[in-house]
Amino acid sequence: MSALAVVNVHEAKTNLSRLLTRVEAGEEIVIARGGKPIARLEPYTRPEVRLGFLDLPDIPDDFFAPLDDAELAEWGL
């Protein structure tokens, strides 16, 4: 689990670049105003893209390649 640090808004504005470096290293930063947490900086993770409910298999690169003569003959073409 990543470390958690709480900083106030002024510190966050003054040290944003340093805070982002810490977040890149896996730390989670909470920004507070008047001691009340209002935002969280955490490492970005790219969401997994899925097509609806389908879990499609990988399609080979040559899937749409033209069929050779032997394959055409097997299809009766």
N, C-alpha and C positions, 0 to 999 in steps of 0.2 A: 504494500500500500504506500502511496506517495505521502510525503510530508505535507503538513498544512500550516500556513502562516497567515496571520491577520495583520493587515496594514490599514492605516486611515487614508482617506481620500487625498489629503495633501501629500502624504508620502508616496502614494501611488502615482499622482501627477508628476511629482518631482523625479521619481525613480522608475518610470515605466519601462525604459529599456532594460534596466537591471532586473526588474521583476519578470519581464518576458524571457530573459536568459535563464532565470531560475525555473520558470514554467517549462521551458524547452528541456531542462534537465530532469523533469518529472515532478517538480514540486507543484502543489496546488496553493493558490494565493486567494484569500478572501479579503475583499475591500469593504471597510466599514465606515459608516458616518456616525459620529457620536457613540461609538461602541456597538452600533447595530449593524450586522452584516447586510450588505446591499447587493454585492456582486461577487462572482467567483471567476478567477482566471485559472484555466486548466489546459493541459496539452490538448491540441486539436487532433482528433482521430477521424480519418476519412470514413464516412458511413458506407456500409456495404450496399451496393445497388442490386436490387432484385426486381425481376419482372413479375409483379403480382405474386401469385402463389406458386408460380412455376419455378422449378429448380432444373434449368436446362443443362444438358451435358455440353462439354466443349465440342465445338465443330472444327474438324480438321481443316487446315489451310487449303487443301486440295479438293474440298467438298464440291465446289462449283466448277472444277476443271472439266474440260470436255472428255467424254468417254473415248477410249481407244477402240479400234476396230473389233477386237475380241469381245470387249464389254458390250458394244453395240449389237454384235451377233447374238450374245446371250439374251438380250432383250428382244431379239427378233427384228431389229432395225437395220 
